[in-house]
Protein backbone atom coordinates (compact mmCIF):
# COMPACT_ATOMS: atom_id res chain seq x y z
CA UNK A 1 0.00 0.00 0.00
CA UNK A 2 1.34 3.44 -0.98
CA UNK A 3 1.31 6.02 1.83
CA UNK A 4 0.60 9.18 -0.16
CA UNK A 5 0.45 11.20 3.07
CA UNK A 6 4.14 10.59 3.87
CA UNK A 7 7.54 11.43 2.36
CA UNK A 8 10.84 10.16 3.78
CA UNK A 9 13.88 12.25 2.86
CA UNK A 10 17.48 12.79 3.90
CA UNK A 11 19.28 16.08 3.53
CA UNK A 12 22.83 15.54 2.26
CA UNK A 13 25.62 18.04 1.67
CA UNK A 14 29.21 18.99 2.22
CA UNK A 15 29.94 20.32 5.70
CA UNK A 16 28.86 23.97 6.25
CA UNK A 17 26.58 24.13 3.22
CA UNK A 18 23.59 24.78 5.47
CA UNK A 19 21.80 21.47 6.11
CA UNK A 20 20.96 22.09 9.73
CA UNK A 21 19.89 25.69 9.05
CA UNK A 22 17.63 24.41 6.26
CA UNK A 23 15.96 21.95 8.61
CA UNK A 24 15.49 24.78 11.12
CA UNK A 25 13.73 26.85 8.43
CA UNK A 26 11.46 23.93 7.48
CA UNK A 27 10.56 23.34 11.12
CA UNK A 28 9.79 27.01 11.69
CA UNK A 29 7.50 27.23 8.66
CA UNK A 30 5.67 24.04 9.59
CA UNK A 31 4.45 25.75 12.75
CA UNK A 32 6.23 23.39 15.08
CA UNK A 33 7.30 26.41 17.13
CA UNK A 34 4.96 29.01 18.62
CA UNK A 35 4.99 32.39 16.88
CA UNK A 36 6.60 34.05 19.90
CA UNK A 37 8.93 31.20 20.78
CA UNK A 38 12.63 32.00 20.72
CA UNK A 39 14.27 29.19 18.79
CA UNK A 40 17.99 28.65 19.03
CA UNK A 41 19.79 28.18 15.72
CA UNK A 42 20.84 24.67 14.72
CA UNK A 43 18.02 23.17 16.72
CA UNK A 44 18.88 19.71 15.39
CA UNK A 45 22.48 19.82 16.67
CA UNK A 46 21.71 18.78 20.22
CA UNK A 47 25.02 17.16 21.06
CA UNK A 48 27.47 19.39 22.98
CA UNK A 49 30.35 18.59 20.66
CA UNK A 50 28.17 19.35 17.64
CA UNK A 51 27.26 22.75 19.06
CA UNK A 52 30.86 23.49 20.00
CA UNK A 53 32.25 22.54 16.58
CA UNK A 54 29.23 23.70 14.56
CA UNK A 55 28.93 20.41 12.71
CA UNK A 56 26.49 17.53 12.65
CA UNK A 57 28.02 14.22 13.75
CA UNK A 58 25.00 12.04 14.41
CA UNK A 59 22.05 11.72 12.07
CA UNK A 60 18.89 13.23 13.51
CA UNK A 61 15.37 12.75 12.38
CA UNK A 62 12.38 15.00 12.68
CA UNK A 63 9.17 15.50 10.79
CA UNK A 64 7.17 18.44 9.51
CA UNK A 65 3.58 18.70 8.41
CA UNK A 66 3.05 20.49 5.11
CA UNK A 67 -0.50 20.68 3.80
CA UNK A 68 -1.79 17.13 4.37
CA UNK A 69 1.58 15.45 4.11
CA UNK A 70 4.01 14.43 6.81
CA UNK A 71 7.61 14.86 5.66
CA UNK A 72 10.09 12.83 7.69
CA UNK A 73 13.51 14.47 7.48
CA UNK A 74 16.89 13.04 8.42
CA UNK A 75 19.71 15.56 8.79
CA UNK A 76 22.93 13.70 7.93
CA UNK A 77 26.54 14.48 8.81
CA UNK A 78 28.35 16.49 6.15
CA UNK A 79 31.81 15.60 7.37
CA UNK A 80 33.78 12.91 5.51
CA UNK A 81 34.68 11.21 8.80
CA UNK A 82 31.06 10.13 9.23
CA UNK A 83 30.45 8.62 5.79
CA UNK A 84 29.26 5.30 7.21
CA UNK A 85 26.51 7.10 9.08
CA UNK A 86 25.36 8.77 5.85
CA UNK A 87 25.28 5.45 4.01
CA UNK A 88 23.21 3.83 6.76
CA UNK A 89 20.67 6.65 6.72
CA UNK A 90 20.22 6.65 2.94
CA UNK A 91 18.91 3.10 3.10
CA UNK A 92 16.01 4.37 5.23
CA UNK A 93 14.65 7.08 2.89
CA UNK A 94 12.92 7.36 -0.49
CA UNK A 95 14.82 10.38 -1.80
CA UNK A 96 17.31 13.09 -0.90
CA UNK A 97 17.65 16.85 -0.90
CA UNK A 98 21.18 17.64 -2.06
CA UNK A 99 22.18 21.01 -0.64
CA UNK A 100 24.94 22.94 -2.42
CA UNK A 101 26.43 26.29 -1.40
CA UNK A 102 25.74 28.94 -4.08
CA UNK A 103 29.30 30.20 -3.85
CA UNK A 104 31.44 27.14 -3.06
CA UNK A 105 29.61 24.70 -5.32
CA UNK A 106 30.06 20.92 -5.15
CA UNK A 107 32.85 19.88 -2.77
CA UNK A 108 34.46 16.48 -2.07
CA UNK A 109 31.79 15.42 0.40
CA UNK A 110 29.05 16.52 -2.02
CA UNK A 111 30.48 14.00 -4.47
CA UNK A 112 30.69 11.28 -1.82
CA UNK A 113 27.10 11.61 -0.57
CA UNK A 114 25.65 12.02 -4.06
CA UNK A 115 27.46 8.88 -5.23
CA UNK A 116 25.89 6.95 -2.35
CA UNK A 117 22.43 8.30 -3.27
CA UNK A 118 22.89 7.25 -6.91
CA UNK A 119 24.04 3.77 -5.87
CA UNK A 120 20.70 3.38 -4.08
CA UNK A 121 18.77 4.86 -7.05
CA UNK A 122 17.36 7.62 -4.86
CA UNK A 123 15.72 10.60 -6.58
CA UNK A 124 17.49 13.88 -5.88
CA UNK A 125 16.09 17.37 -5.33
CA UNK A 126 19.01 19.78 -5.77
CA UNK A 127 18.80 22.88 -3.60
CA UNK A 128 21.22 25.75 -4.25
CA UNK A 129 21.53 27.41 -0.84
CA UNK A 130 22.79 30.83 0.28
CA UNK A 131 21.65 32.54 -2.94
CA UNK A 132 21.25 35.75 -0.93
CA UNK A 133 25.01 36.10 -0.49
CA UNK A 134 26.60 38.85 -2.64
CA UNK A 135 29.22 36.44 -4.00
CA UNK A 136 26.68 33.75 -4.92
CA UNK A 137 27.01 32.34 -8.46
CA UNK A 138 24.01 30.01 -8.73
CA UNK A 139 24.01 29.63 -12.53
CA UNK A 140 27.61 28.42 -12.54
CA UNK A 141 26.88 26.13 -9.60
CA UNK A 142 24.02 24.45 -11.48
CA UNK A 143 26.45 23.66 -14.32
CA UNK A 144 28.97 22.29 -11.82
CA UNK A 145 26.32 20.10 -10.20
CA UNK A 146 25.22 18.72 -13.59
CA UNK A 147 28.86 18.03 -14.46
CA UNK A 148 29.16 16.12 -11.18
CA UNK A 149 26.03 14.12 -12.03
CA UNK A 150 27.60 13.15 -15.36
CA UNK A 151 30.98 12.32 -13.74
CA UNK A 152 29.16 9.96 -11.36
CA UNK A 153 27.39 8.21 -14.24
CA UNK A 154 23.92 9.49 -13.40
CA UNK A 155 21.01 7.91 -15.26
CA UNK A 156 19.07 10.09 -17.69
CA UNK A 157 16.20 10.59 -15.27
CA UNK A 158 18.63 11.83 -12.60
CA UNK A 159 19.80 14.52 -15.04
CA UNK A 160 16.20 15.77 -14.99
CA UNK A 161 16.37 16.36 -11.22
CA UNK A 162 14.63 19.56 -10.14
CA UNK A 163 16.65 22.54 -8.93
CA UNK A 164 15.38 24.81 -6.15
CA UNK A 165 17.03 28.07 -5.00
CA UNK A 166 17.06 28.86 -1.30
CA UNK A 167 18.30 30.99 1.52
CA UNK A 168 17.89 28.72 4.51
CA UNK A 169 18.98 31.58 6.76
CA UNK A 170 16.09 33.75 5.52
CA UNK A 171 13.68 30.79 5.37
CA UNK A 172 12.88 31.21 1.68
CA UNK A 173 12.93 28.98 -1.40
CA UNK A 174 11.97 29.57 -5.04
CA UNK A 175 11.98 27.75 -8.37
CA UNK A 176 13.47 30.73 -10.24
CA UNK A 177 15.87 33.31 -8.86
CA UNK A 178 13.55 36.05 -10.07
CA UNK A 179 10.60 34.69 -8.05
CA UNK A 180 9.39 36.60 -5.02
CA UNK A 181 9.27 34.38 -1.94
CA UNK A 182 8.83 34.71 1.80
CA UNK A 183 8.58 31.01 2.64
CA UNK A 184 9.86 27.48 1.90
CA UNK A 185 6.84 26.38 -0.17
CA UNK A 186 8.85 25.85 -3.37
CA UNK A 187 11.06 23.29 -1.64
CA UNK A 188 8.18 21.55 0.15
CA UNK A 189 6.14 21.33 -3.07
CA UNK A 190 9.10 19.96 -5.03
CA UNK A 191 9.79 17.30 -2.40
CA UNK A 192 6.15 16.16 -2.46
CA UNK A 193 6.01 16.11 -6.25
CA UNK A 194 9.39 14.50 -6.94
CA UNK A 195 10.12 12.17 -4.01
CA UNK A 196 7.96 9.02 -4.15
CA UNK A 197 5.62 8.12 -1.33
CA UNK A 198 6.69 5.06 0.66
CA UNK A 199 4.85 1.80 0.50
CA UNK A 200 3.92 0.07 3.74
CA UNK A 201 1.19 -1.41 5.84
CA UNK A 202 -1.23 0.80 7.68
CA UNK A 203 -0.75 0.46 11.41
N, C-alpha and C positions, 0 to 999 in steps of 0.2 A: 504494500500500500504506500502510495506517495504522500508525504506530509507537506502539502503545499503551504502550510502555515509556518514552516520552519526553514531557515537557511543556516548551514554550518560553515563558517569561514575561518581562515587563519590570516593574520596580517603578517607579511614577511617583508624584510628590508635589511639593508646594511645598517650598522649601528649609527645612531644619531640622525636618521632620516625622518624621524617623527612618528614612529609607530604608536608609542604610548600616548603622545599628545593627540593623535588622531582618535584613539579609543576614548580618551577623555571627552573630545568634542562630540563623538557619537553618543556617549552616555548623557552628556548635558542636554543634547537636543531631544533625546528620547524621554526626557522628563523624569529621569531616575533621581534627580536632585530637586529639592524645593527651589522655587524661584529665588528666595532670599538666602539660600544655603551657601556658605563659603566653602568652595571645593578646592582642596589643595591640588596643585598640578601633579601630573604623573600619578594619578590615583591608583593605577594598576601596579605601580612599583612599590609593593608593601614591605619588601625585605629591606632591612637596614643597610646592607651592603649595596643594594640596588640604588637606594636613595643617595647614599654617600657618593657612589661612582657615577650615578646618572645613567645607568644602563639596566636593561632587563636581563636577568640571568635565568629565571625560572619562567616557564610558560604559565600564563594566567588565563582563565576563561571567565567571561561575563556574558550577559545577553542584554539586548535592547529590543524594545517593542517599537516597530515602525508600521504605521497603519495596522493591518491585521496580522502582521507577520513577526514572528520572534526570530531575531538574528542572533545566533550564538557566535561569539567572537573569541578567538584565542590569540592573544598577543604573544608572539614568539621572540626569543632572544635574537638580536641582530649581530651578536659577536661571534666570530668564527670559532671561538673556544667551545661554544655550546651547540655545535652543528648536530650532534646526536639528538638533542632535545627537539630541534626543529624537525628533523626527520620523523621522529616519533609522533609529533603533533599532526603533521601533514597527513598521516594515515587515518586521522580521526575526522577530517573535514571533507566537504564536497567542492571546495574551491578556495582560491586565495585572492587577497588584495595585495598586489605588489606595490610597495610605496617607494618612490624614487625622488630624491632631493632635486629640485628644479635648477639648482646650480651645479652640484657635484655630479649628478648623473649616476649611471650604474657603477657600482664599486665591486671589489672582489666578493664580498658577502652577498651582494645582489645576485651575482652570477651563481653562487653556490646554492642559495635558497630557491632560485628560479629553476635551476637544473633539477633539484629534488621534486619540485612541483610538476615539472614536465614528465619526470620518470613515473609519476603516479597518475599522469593524464588529468591533472586538475585544471579546470578553467581558471583563467587569470583576469582579474580586473586591474589594470595598471592605473595607479594614481600618482600624478606628478604633484608633489607637495612643496610647500613654501614658495608658491608662485607670486606671493606678495613681496618677496625680497627684491630690492632694486637690481641685484646682480643675476636674478633668475633668467634662465635661457630655455624655457620650456619646449620651444620648437626643436631646438638642437637635441634636447634630452629625449624627445620622442624618437628621433632618428637613431640615437644611440641605443635606446631600448629595443627598437626593432632589429638593429644590427645584432644585439645580444641574442634575441630570439632566434635569429638565423644561425648565429654561431653555435647555439645549443641544439640545432636541428629541430626546431619547432615544427609541428605539423601545420598544414595550411590553415586549419580552423583557429589555431593559437595565434596566427598572424593577424587574425580578425579581432583579436581581443580589444575590448573597449578601453578608451583612455578617458580619465576624469582628471580635472585640474582641481587642486585644493590648497587652502591654507588652514591646516589643522589648528594652528594657533588662533586664527580668527573664527574658526568653526564654520567655514564656508567651503562649498564644492560647486563646480559647474562643469558642463559638458564642453563649453567653448570659453576661451579666455575673455571674450567680449561679453559674456553673459553677466547680468546683474545677479548677485546671490547674497543672501544673508543667513543661509542655513546649509545643512549637509544633505539635502534631499537628492541632489544629483547622484551622490555616491550610494545612498540607500537604494534609490530606484534602480541603479545599474546592478547592484548586488542581487536584488530580487529578480531582475530580468535575466541576468546572465549566469548566475550560479544556480545549478539545479537543486530542486528540493530533495531532501533525503527520502529514502524508502524505509519503512519500518512498521512494526505492529503498533496499533493504538494500545495504550496502557489500559 
